Amino acid sequence: MPLLLSAPVNRRSWLARFRRVRGASLAMCESLSPEEYRLQPCEEVSPPWWNLGHTSWFFMRNLLVPFGGQSEPEDDPYEYLLNSYYDSFGSRLPRAARGLVSRPTTDEIYTYRASVDRRMEELIATLDEERFEEFAEILAIGLQHEQQHQELFYTEIKYILAQNRPELRRPYTSCRGEGRTAEAPARRYVPFEGGLREFGHLDEGWCWDNELPVHRFFLTPYSLANRLVTCDEYLDFMADGGYANPLLWLDNGWQAAQREAWHAPLYWEQRYGGWWIWTLAGMRELIGEEPVCHVSYYEADAYARWRSQTFAGEQGARLPTEREWENAARIVGVPASAGPNSFPAGVPASAGSASFLDSGRLHPAAAVGVPASLGPEERLAIAQLHGELWQWTASYYEPYPGYRPFAGALAEYNGKFMDNQRVLRGGSCVTPRDHYRLSYRNFWPSTTRFQFTGIRLAQDAT
Ligand SMILES: [Fe+2]
């Protein structure tokens, strides 16, 4: 296993971090009703009870068992119930059945979580010094895994709560998630030179195996849109028959759109003569300047094709590759005026105004307007690169050249999914801020809509 570990460096720091991350998972579930813990409205959306249990099982299976932590009789059934996709650990509850079982009860899952926490804290305090470095590398993975599931939780509970009749829906949060609704900056494309560049996790600190190794790749000149596509801009695509024109769509996307009757992004509903959207703060009117979200790769791709065919000066508009996105993110967005960088390594200081989970907004914010008189540095400003919405890229999720997966069963964590999925970059309004890095590679099937996904366009240089 590559040594990816950085701080924390001592047991007390590990313990504090363990408690903080585990506590955040409990806090996000505080407002749930008993029913809301159990529902699985579609296979991709796991119920919260399972999310809480699975993240605990991960520590049990990958740390308590191999490092001699205390075992309990209660652990046995959870091997089957809470294994997500690790074939090397044996058979498991089918993913689509997580909402069908009434046992364990939610109370039993909380008891199990507390038991795992107690045993983990004991192991962190008492494990032999010779094995602690190896232990800590897997502990880091377990904590990052838990944070991934925290992000998943917000997308899952949004989908779960949306299933109710509109008049009976309750919001998850009272935070309205609005603000920063100033007029969106005029759309521009920011040019980037081509050349041989380095990609991957170039910075200090921890990263997933799929962000390594650092490697070189040749880019041809291109340009990247200065902000995400807004709801108003997406409405133009809809009004122009975007969902009814097969010439704009990849075939698999067209088939999915017909099969699932897509006619707008997920969570858009027509009411009182206008468009309303379901947010974690409830239903509200669409705000045109906000970035369009909850679109699949196929919708993003069709939108790009429509822009290419519709607007002079945008011929060839397309989604960026992940390396075009990464190169741009390394070059721009670090103005000297940005001030101290409070982000972990690899996240530009300019992301300070972005919406990550920590902002509490739970909804993407509109781009902040750029002054009419632009200095040379501001002309290169690209809004909403980090936080707000995961941005679909045209890149298939593939291993970087020389990729080496994590050792043992954790080789299943990322590597086996490098097939038939697309990479997304940038983090979102429900990504924990200290979980994110510039080199972070998210990935989902092209039909995915329930994640916080948005659209940024690119063009070849003319
Ligand atoms: Fe997981």
Boltz pocket constraint, residues with backbone or C-beta under 6 A from the ligand:
constraints:
  - pocket:
      binder: B
      contacts: [[A, 54], [A, 84], [A, 145], [A, 149]]
      max_distance: 6.0
